[in-house]
């Protein structure tokens, strides 16, 4: 119907507003509820069923309202001349809402493509920075081999420390190549690091508990070490000679890896950690966002003299 067909301009305006509000509401529900909940989760039948039902019910309700506003009885009793009601109201309504959904899908597609390009660029930059960071370790690794043989054979502690350090550099140079690595090798790297830290850190007790299920799967390399580094970096300085403690627990259950690092603290570094105080920790958070999107949870807390970092990752 044209606006000239109505009793007054006011009635025409009222009808237009009702139709626009009804259409806007349906498009909103379809785009922000039905599409994410059903279509993007590949529940196509449910999406079609709910979508068609929603449009049909809305069209009937709209005809009831318009019939009363325009004083048109045939709209109120929609069973009369049903074919006309179907072609004049329900089907056009259906295609208008479909058009709104199509716009949403196209916009989401281009947004996703742009995001994929950004992620690919960030990963390329990360790999480039990683390659650059290998220059110094490569030089150190070659130099350490020479230093090792200069140490007196009777100084076994120094030789063992240097050997652990060499193993860590070898891991970074030759094992880690930007791809996922076995958890067994990552655990070995953590143990070497802890062993070195225990040699240089006095008055400390370190417990590293590894669950029996921690084997035969891969994770991104060098993802856990910054959390362990943080625990050694921010130990307490007890004036009464009280011993510092670090507790590390690594386990896997129901396809999820759990990594917890706890250390005694004087409450000085929670704010630093939460605000990305260190480059290593900043990189960990960013790498988690890129490599395990929607599949990880990093929790940081402090309670009763203990600083606690809990990382959970859903494994592929």
Beta strands, then each sheet from edge to edge (+ up, - down):
strand 1: 180-182
strand 2: 204-210
strand 3: 218-220
strand 4: 244-253
strand 5: 256-264
strand 6: 296-303
strand 7: 306-314
sheet 1: 1+ 3-
sheet 2: 2+ 4+ 5- 7+ 6-
end
